[in-house]
Amino acid sequence: MRLLFELDKKDYGDCTHRFTRNSARSIIIRDRKALMIYSGRPGCWKC
């Protein structure tokens, strides 16, 4: 597989505000195919 995009590469070392978002992810592979999810943003697929 290849990297599709990187979400964030910023340095937040001086940030005083924290935001917590609980989430769960998985990658499902069957017969050498990965399940993809369309996020609703135009052209944005997630694995």
C-alpha positions in Angstrom: 0.0 0.0 0.0 1.0 3.6 -0.5 0.6 6.7 1.8 -2.5 8.6 0.6 -2.0 11.8 2.8 -0.7 13.0 6.1 -3.1 14.6 8.5 -0.9 16.9 10.4 2.8 17.6 10.7 2.7 20.7 12.9 4.7 21.1 16.2 2.2 21.7 19.0 4.8 21.8 21.8 3.7 25.3 23.0 0.0 24.6 22.7 -1.9 25.1 26.0 -5.3 23.8 24.8 -6.0 20.1 24.4 -8.8 18.5 22.5 -9.7 14.9 23.0 -11.6 12.9 20.5 -12.2 9.2 21.2 -12.2 7.1 18.0 -11.5 3.6 16.8 -10.2 2.5 13.5 -9.4 -0.8 11.8 -8.0 -2.0 8.5 -10.0 -4.8 6.9 -8.2 -6.8 4.2 -9.8 -9.7 2.4 -8.5 -11.3 -0.8 -5.7 -8.7 -0.9 -8.3 -5.9 -1.0 -8.6 -3.2 1.7 -12.0 -1.8 2.8 -12.2 2.0 2.1 -14.6 4.5 3.6 -15.7 7.7 1.9 -15.6 10.5 4.4 -18.1 12.9 2.8 -15.5 15.5 1.7 -15.2 15.5 -2.1 -12.5 13.1 -3.1 -11.6 12.0 0.4 -11.4 8.2 1.0 -10.0 6.6 4.2 -8.6 3.2 4.8 
